Amino acid sequence: MSLPAAPGLEFSVRDIVAEPYSAAPQLTARLRIEDGSDEPVHAIVLRCQVRIEPQRRPYDQAEQDGLRGLFGERERWSDTLRPFLWMQCNTTVQGFTGSTEVDLALPCTYDFDVVGSRYLHALGEDGTVPISLLFSGTVFARGGGRSGLGVRQVPWDREARYELPVAVWRQLIAFHFPHSGWIRLDHDVLAGFADFRERRGLISWDETVRTVLADAGADGGVGACAAAASDDLDEVVR
């Protein structure tokens, strides 16, 4: 049996900031929750889906080139530019009456296998990222039962939009990956990199990658493993 929805709940995003001292990359959203029932809310177990809505902003030529791998050529964007899930998160809201504000942790990743990371990396220095936060969960409030506690669901249509500055995302990445990033490679490709590095006497992974890319551009590759690694890197760069 489904629970009734909690009437009058409204959500808005006051701000989103980059956390400089978290163990892993994290944004924090400051949410405002308003309850029109005027009855005390004991707690809310809140769930949230965060979606990026790429169709809500324009793109310059450099951004269009960087997003070709995600959305295809520009003439296809009317079909391919669709909202996609960035992350899922949750929190517990303490009791309040009328309205309250609460912090919602938004854990992020710089993994280039994640669509959201590839999208954000392709954006220029300026502008915003259009996001939508879709809420669900359970509200515990005063009820008429023996326990005096009523249980309601957060209405399925509760959401909030926000324009996240690209600068905030870049600040977050700079906190945790200053002047660097990381990619995940297949074990065989990584072994090929390691072998190539040892044979060439290269002193760092940066130098190894640059050499592989330079060789691939000059003569089509430096052996099967190096070529496979170059293909993987070209896919990430695109």
NUTI-158291 format. One record per residue (C-alpha): residue number from 1; residue in three letters; x, y, z. Coordinates in Angstrom, 3 decimals, always signed. Layout:
<pts>
(pt NUM "Ala" (X Y Z)) ...
</pts>
This chain:
<pts>
(pt 1 "Met" (+0.000 +0.000 +0.000)) (pt 2 "Ser" (+1.477 +3.336 -1.049)) (pt 3 "Leu" (+1.756 +6.211 +1.386)) (pt 4 "Pro" (-0.038 +9.522 +0.717)) (pt 5 "Ala" (+1.993 +12.470 -0.533)) (pt 6 "Ala" (+3.008 +15.305 +1.771)) (pt 7 "Pro" (+1.223 +18.447 +0.535)) (pt 8 "Gly" (+2.855 +21.862 +0.449)) (pt 9 "Leu" (+6.532 +20.849 +0.354)) (pt 10 "Glu" (+8.645 +23.116 -1.859)) (pt 11 "Phe" (+12.389 +22.933 -2.536)) (pt 12 "Ser" (+14.847 +25.527 -3.803)) (pt 13 "Val" (+18.637 +25.740 -4.091)) (pt 14 "Arg" (+20.169 +28.753 -2.359)) (pt 15 "Asp" (+23.778 +28.080 -3.370)) (pt 16 "Ile" (+26.250 +25.368 -4.374)) (pt 17 "Val" (+29.877 +25.600 -3.247)) (pt 18 "Ala" (+33.036 +23.533 -3.676)) (pt 19 "Glu" (+34.342 +21.857 -0.525)) (pt 20 "Pro" (+38.124 +22.377 -0.288)) (pt 21 "Tyr" (+38.874 +19.952 +2.551)) (pt 22 "Ser" (+36.708 +16.909 +1.797)) (pt 23 "Ala" (+38.423 +13.532 +1.384)) (pt 24 "Ala" (+37.012 +13.207 -2.146)) (pt 25 "Pro" (+35.662 +15.849 -4.552)) (pt 26 "Gln" (+32.383 +17.186 -3.206)) (pt 27 "Leu" (+30.042 +20.046 -3.906)) (pt 28 "Thr" (+27.602 +21.131 -1.218)) (pt 29 "Ala" (+24.129 +22.386 -2.108)) (pt 30 "Arg" (+22.336 +24.622 +0.372)) (pt 31 "Leu" (+18.660 +23.695 +0.119)) (pt 32 "Arg" (+15.679 +25.615 +1.390)) (pt 33 "Ile" (+12.643 +23.515 +2.246)) (pt 34 "Glu" (+9.257 +25.106 +2.844)) (pt 35 "Asp" (+6.275 +23.250 +4.267)) (pt 36 "Gly" (+2.894 +24.891 +3.800)) (pt 37 "Ser" (+1.056 +22.703 +6.309)) (pt 38 "Asp" (+2.215 +24.752 +9.370)) (pt 39 "Glu" (+2.509 +21.488 +11.300)) (pt 40 "Pro" (+5.789 +20.341 +12.857)) (pt 41 "Val" (+7.887 +18.058 +10.661)) (pt 42 "His" (+9.849 +15.604 +12.794)) (pt 43 "Ala" (+12.265 +14.531 +10.047)) (pt 44 "Ile" (+12.608 +13.939 +6.314)) (pt 45 "Val" (+14.589 +11.086 +4.791)) (pt 46 "Leu" (+15.407 +12.887 +1.555)) (pt 47 "Arg" (+16.638 +11.385 -1.706)) (pt 48 "Cys" (+17.787 +13.386 -4.701)) (pt 49 "Gln" (+18.652 +12.768 -8.340)) (pt 50 "Val" (+20.824 +15.461 -9.907)) (pt 51 "Arg" (+20.525 +15.776 -13.666)) (pt 52 "Ile" (+22.438 +17.923 -16.127)) (pt 53 "Glu" (+20.193 +19.552 -18.740)) (pt 54 "Pro" (+22.598 +20.415 -21.590)) (pt 55 "Gln" (+19.847 +21.715 -23.899)) (pt 56 "Arg" (+19.317 +24.716 -21.597)) (pt 57 "Arg" (+22.528 +26.571 -22.544)) (pt 58 "Pro" (+24.381 +27.705 -25.713)) (pt 59 "Tyr" (+27.822 +26.432 -26.778)) (pt 60 "Asp" (+30.671 +28.131 -28.588)) (pt 61 "Gln" (+32.664 +26.386 -31.309)) (pt 62 "Ala" (+35.354 +25.052 -28.962)) (pt 63 "Glu" (+32.694 +23.547 -26.680)) (pt 64 "Gln" (+30.877 +22.021 -29.652)) (pt 65 "Asp" (+34.128 +20.359 -30.725)) (pt 66 "Gly" (+34.734 +19.059 -27.199)) (pt 67 "Leu" (+31.219 +17.629 -26.941)) (pt 68 "Arg" (+31.234 +15.852 -30.312)) (pt 69 "Gly" (+32.084 +12.549 -28.654)) (pt 70 "Leu" (+29.018 +12.796 -26.392)) (pt 71 "Phe" (+26.365 +14.297 -28.665)) (pt 72 "Gly" (+27.659 +13.832 -32.203)) (pt 73 "Glu" (+27.831 +16.514 -34.876)) (pt 74 "Arg" (+26.060 +19.823 -34.258)) (pt 75 "Glu" (+23.254 +19.094 -36.711)) (pt 76 "Arg" (+22.232 +16.076 -34.602)) (pt 77 "Trp" (+21.922 +17.974 -31.322)) (pt 78 "Ser" (+18.181 +18.488 -31.645)) (pt 79 "Asp" (+17.913 +14.721 -31.123)) (pt 80 "Thr" (+20.919 +13.959 -28.908)) (pt 81 "Leu" (+20.999 +16.896 -26.488)) (pt 82 "Arg" (+18.906 +15.411 -23.686)) (pt 83 "Pro" (+19.023 +15.569 -19.847)) (pt 84 "Phe" (+21.165 +12.875 -18.234)) (pt 85 "Leu" (+21.761 +11.673 -14.699)) (pt 86 "Trp" (+24.825 +13.169 -13.028)) (pt 87 "Met" (+24.583 +11.704 -9.506)) (pt 88 "Gln" (+22.280 +10.412 -6.784)) (pt 89 "Cys" (+22.559 +11.517 -3.161)) (pt 90 "Asn" (+20.590 +11.643 +0.072)) (pt 91 "Thr" (+20.412 +13.261 +3.481)) (pt 92 "Thr" (+18.294 +13.366 +6.631)) (pt 93 "Val" (+16.551 +16.645 +7.405)) (pt 94 "Gln" (+16.040 +17.423 +11.080)) (pt 95 "Gly" (+12.724 +18.580 +12.477)) (pt 96 "Phe" (+11.331 +22.006 +11.643)) (pt 97 "Thr" (+8.121 +23.986 +11.366)) (pt 98 "Gly" (+7.367 +26.124 +8.338)) (pt 99 "Ser" (+10.784 +26.196 +6.650)) (pt 100 "Thr" (+14.392 +25.163 +7.095)) (pt 101 "Glu" (+17.718 +25.076 +5.295)) (pt 102 "Val" (+19.918 +22.013 +4.997)) (pt 103 "Asp" (+23.204 +21.063 +3.316)) (pt 104 "Leu" (+23.119 +18.306 +0.707)) (pt 105 "Ala" (+26.445 +16.686 -0.169)) (pt 106 "Leu" (+26.978 +16.189 -3.914)) (pt 107 "Pro" (+29.842 +13.684 -4.354)) (pt 108 "Cys" (+31.679 +14.185 -7.652)) (pt 109 "Thr" (+34.234 +12.312 -9.712)) (pt 110 "Tyr" (+36.820 +13.318 -12.308)) (pt 111 "Asp" (+36.663 +9.866 -13.921)) (pt 112 "Phe" (+36.475 +10.373 -17.683)) (pt 113 "Asp" (+34.397 +7.195 -18.036)) (pt 114 "Val" (+31.559 +9.153 -16.407)) (pt 115 "Val" (+29.457 +11.169 -18.841)) (pt 116 "Gly" (+29.075 +14.094 -16.427)) (pt 117 "Ser" (+32.849 +14.495 -16.077)) (pt 118 "Arg" (+33.381 +14.426 -19.849)) (pt 119 "Tyr" (+30.647 +16.999 -20.340)) (pt 120 "Leu" (+31.959 +19.371 -17.668)) (pt 121 "His" (+35.550 +19.052 -18.878)) (pt 122 "Ala" (+34.482 +20.170 -22.374)) (pt 123 "Leu" (+32.934 +23.440 -21.182)) (pt 124 "Gly" (+34.756 +26.755 -21.341)) (pt 125 "Glu" (+35.870 +28.846 -18.400)) (pt 126 "Asp" (+32.720 +30.967 -18.277)) (pt 127 "Gly" (+29.014 +30.243 -18.187)) (pt 128 "Thr" (+26.910 +27.887 -16.132)) (pt 129 "Val" (+25.852 +24.248 -16.010)) (pt 130 "Pro" (+22.041 +23.884 -16.005)) (pt 131 "Ile" (+21.122 +21.255 -13.422)) (pt 132 "Ser" (+17.866 +19.945 -12.048)) (pt 133 "Leu" (+17.459 +18.330 -8.621)) (pt 134 "Leu" (+14.588 +15.822 -8.422)) (pt 135 "Phe" (+13.492 +15.015 -4.881)) (pt 136 "Ser" (+11.792 +12.026 -3.295)) (pt 137 "Gly" (+11.727 +10.495 +0.166)) (pt 138 "Thr" (+9.685 +10.097 +3.329)) (pt 139 "Val" (+8.316 +12.771 +5.659)) (pt 140 "Phe" (+7.686 +12.010 +9.322)) (pt 141 "Ala" (+5.209 +14.496 +10.803)) (pt 142 "Arg" (+2.452 +14.747 +13.391)) (pt 143 "Gly" (-0.364 +12.275 +12.720)) (pt 144 "Gly" (-3.567 +11.098 +14.232)) (pt 145 "Gly" (-2.484 +7.565 +15.124)) (pt 146 "Arg" (-1.659 +6.120 +18.525)) (pt 147 "Ser" (+1.967 +7.121 +18.187)) (pt 148 "Gly" (+1.069 +10.649 +17.116)) (pt 149 "Leu" (+3.417 +10.255 +14.124)) (pt 150 "Gly" (+2.274 +10.377 +10.520)) (pt 151 "Val" (+4.275 +9.175 +7.508)) (pt 152 "Arg" (+3.998 +10.810 +4.092)) (pt 153 "Gln" (+5.899 +10.650 +0.823)) (pt 154 "Val" (+7.636 +13.622 -0.756)) (pt 155 "Pro" (+5.512 +14.315 -3.870)) (pt 156 "Trp" (+7.070 +12.775 -6.984)) (pt 157 "Asp" (+7.036 +16.098 -8.870)) (pt 158 "Arg" (+9.188 +18.085 -6.378)) (pt 159 "Glu" (+12.252 +19.530 -8.089)) (pt 160 "Ala" (+14.501 +22.581 -8.173)) (pt 161 "Arg" (+16.590 +24.057 -10.968)) (pt 162 "Tyr" (+19.931 +25.761 -10.543)) (pt 163 "Glu" (+22.573 +27.343 -12.774)) (pt 164 "Leu" (+25.870 +25.987 -11.456)) (pt 165 "Pro" (+28.781 +28.255 -12.465)) (pt 166 "Val" (+31.418 +26.361 -14.419)) (pt 167 "Ala" (+33.972 +28.205 -12.268)) (pt 168 "Val" (+32.695 +26.367 -9.163)) (pt 169 "Trp" (+33.264 +22.989 -10.836)) (pt 170 "Arg" (+36.753 +24.017 -11.970)) (pt 171 "Gln" (+37.530 +25.259 -8.464)) (pt 172 "Leu" (+36.499 +21.882 -7.040)) (pt 173 "Ile" (+38.752 +20.003 -9.455)) (pt 174 "Ala" (+41.628 +22.389 -8.723)) (pt 175 "Phe" (+41.245 +21.659 -4.993)) (pt 176 "His" (+41.625 +17.893 -5.474)) (pt 177 "Phe" (+43.529 +17.520 -8.770)) (pt 178 "Pro" (+45.717 +20.629 -9.113)) (pt 179 "His" (+47.028 +20.801 -12.691)) (pt 180 "Ser" (+46.224 +17.109 -13.171)) (pt 181 "Gly" (+43.521 +14.511 -13.700)) (pt 182 "Trp" (+43.230 +10.773 -14.052)) (pt 183 "Ile" (+41.856 +8.158 -16.400)) (pt 184 "Arg" (+41.093 +4.460 -15.920)) (pt 185 "Leu" (+42.807 +2.030 -18.315)) (pt 186 "Asp" (+42.486 -1.676 -19.050)) (pt 187 "His" (+45.221 -3.804 -17.401)) (pt 188 "Asp" (+46.671 -4.808 -20.784)) (pt 189 "Val" (+46.871 -1.188 -21.926)) (pt 190 "Leu" (+48.481 -0.146 -18.634)) (pt 191 "Ala" (+51.009 -2.982 -18.987)) (pt 192 "Gly" (+51.767 -1.751 -22.498)) (pt 193 "Phe" (+52.390 +1.743 -21.141)) (pt 194 "Ala" (+54.696 +0.392 -18.427)) (pt 195 "Asp" (+56.689 -1.683 -20.918)) (pt 196 "Phe" (+56.952 +1.265 -23.318)) (pt 197 "Arg" (+58.124 +3.526 -20.475)) (pt 198 "Glu" (+60.859 +1.111 -19.408)) (pt 199 "Arg" (+62.103 +0.486 -22.959)) (pt 200 "Arg" (+62.321 +4.219 -23.670)) (pt 201 "Gly" (+63.795 +5.078 -20.279)) (pt 202 "Leu" (+61.120 +7.675 -19.587)) (pt 203 "Ile" (+60.975 +9.159 -16.084)) (pt 204 "Ser" (+57.269 +9.991 -15.683)) (pt 205 "Trp" (+53.830 +8.962 -16.890)) (pt 206 "Asp" (+53.289 +12.412 -18.371)) (pt 207 "Glu" (+56.409 +12.004 -20.487)) (pt 208 "Thr" (+55.311 +8.492 -21.452)) (pt 209 "Val" (+51.899 +9.618 -22.667)) (pt 210 "Arg" (+53.340 +12.581 -24.589)) (pt 211 "Thr" (+55.861 +10.285 -26.302)) (pt 212 "Val" (+53.189 +7.744 -27.269)) (pt 213 "Leu" (+51.002 +10.458 -28.747)) (pt 214 "Ala" (+53.906 +12.076 -30.569)) (pt 215 "Asp" (+55.012 +8.741 -32.045)) (pt 216 "Ala" (+51.485 +7.862 -33.080)) (pt 217 "Gly" (+51.201 +11.180 -34.893)) (pt 218 "Ala" (+54.572 +10.726 -36.609)) (pt 219 "Asp" (+54.586 +7.092 -37.777)) (pt 220 "Gly" (+51.227 +5.553 -36.871)) (pt 221 "Gly" (+52.302 +3.940 -33.595)) (pt 222 "Val" (+55.188 +2.231 -31.812)) (pt 223 "Gly" (+53.957 -1.328 -31.487)) (pt 224 "Ala" (+50.706 -3.029 -30.610)) (pt 225 "Cys" (+50.556 -2.021 -26.954)) (pt 226 "Ala" (+51.496 +1.573 -27.540)) (pt 227 "Ala" (+48.970 +1.831 -30.375)) (pt 228 "Ala" (+46.239 +0.446 -28.151)) (pt 229 "Ala" (+47.155 +2.935 -25.446)) (pt 230 "Ser" (+47.133 +5.765 -27.950)) (pt 231 "Asp" (+43.668 +4.764 -29.149)) (pt 232 "Asp" (+42.390 +4.844 -25.567)) (pt 233 "Leu" (+43.940 +8.247 -24.987)) (pt 234 "Asp" (+42.606 +9.652 -28.252)) (pt 235 "Glu" (+39.114 +8.556 -27.193)) (pt 236 "Val" (+39.470 +10.424 -23.885)) (pt 237 "Val" (+40.873 +13.542 -25.548)) (pt 238 "Arg" (+38.014 +13.592 -28.040)) 
</pts>
